[in-house]
Amino acid sequence: MTILLVSIPTFLALTAIAAVCGLVGWFAVLRAQVFAVDAMSHFAFTGAVAAVAFSIDPRVGLFGLTLCCALLLVALGGRGRVDDVTIGIAVTWVLGLGVLALAVVARGGAAGEGATAAVALFGDISGIDTAHAVTAILIAGAVAVVLVAIARPLVFASIDPGVARSRGLPVAMLGLMYFVVLGGVAAEATQAVGALLLIGLVSAPAGAAHRLSGRPYRGMSLAVGIAVGSAWLGLWVSAEIPSVAPSSAIVGVAALAFAAAVLPERLRGRRRGVMGSAVPGPR
């Protein structure tokens, strides 16, 4: 039995992946660490390709390198905050290793290995079988439980880490937990939407949610809802237009949701500016 041309386990796995992408993305936008999301997708790609180059299960490379790099970033950043310079240097170094691994795979000449590298870049929702779907759902459930459990202190530590630290909150530990969770989500979601498009599914629904609500828990719920809705609608678009890849359709819908949340605010601001300039000033 299928839903929108994918099996029910795959559909449920995609729903779970989209939900945690929206949830972890809400915190990424709050913490101004969207660049870290992009970095995690590059780590995941390099891990998958390196695993293929050494004839290892790509999932081992995906999770292994992504989680190791997440821990490394936290260690280099200090105090639970990682700056863009540190992330940029790490991404450059890891991508260099990825290019080297890709060259090794290309010299191997095996079609299956090349296909694995392509999946790491662009994702393959239909390639998620029942066993992998169950794993994805379990990982998503664990991520959701952890994030909900630490949501309140993590929000406080993200908004004002200095005050949070003075109140006794373990800011560095919260940052470490968040980056480990982000790495796990990036590794799992890369299999569905690919490393190139992962940042869209994580950041676009979250950015729209921040525009629509300033309340933390309502914003988290909105981010999850927009991400899941984007996944479902994207699957429908791909089913109706077979030439459009599911991952591209999903991220495209998420981007449209962000635009729908931003444009009315921009138009209202422009209208106020025009009306303000039309009012004559004092003479």
Sequence and secondary structure as in RCSB ss.txt:
>XXXX:A:sequence
MTILLVSIPTFLALTAIAAVCGLVGWFAVLRAQVFAVDAMSHFAFTGAVAAVAFSIDPRVGLFGLTLCCALLLVA
LGGRGRVDDVTIGIAVTWVLGLGVLALAVVARGGAAGEGATAAVALFGDISGIDTAHAVTAILIAGAVAVVLVAI
ARPLVFASIDPGVARSRGLPVAMLGLMYFVVLGGVAAEATQAVGALLLIGLVSAPAGAAHRLSGRPYRGMSLAVG
IAVGSAWLGLWVSAEIPSVAPSSAIVGVAALAFAAAVLPERLRGRRRGVMGSAVPGPR
>XXXX:A:secstr
 EETTEEHHHHHHHHHHHHHHHHHHHHHHHTT HHHHHHHHHHHHHHHHHHHHTT  HHHHHHHHHHHHHHHHHH
HH TT   HHHHHHHHHHHHHHHHHHHHHHHHH  HHHHHHHHHHHH  GGG  HHHHHHHHHHHHHHHHHHHHH
HHHHHHHHH HHHHHHTT  HHHHHHHHHHHHHHHHHHHHHHH TTTHHHHHHHHHHHHHHH  SHHHHHHHHHH
HHHHHHHHHHHHHHHSTTS HHHHHHHHHHHHHHHHHHHHHHHHHHHHHHHHHS    
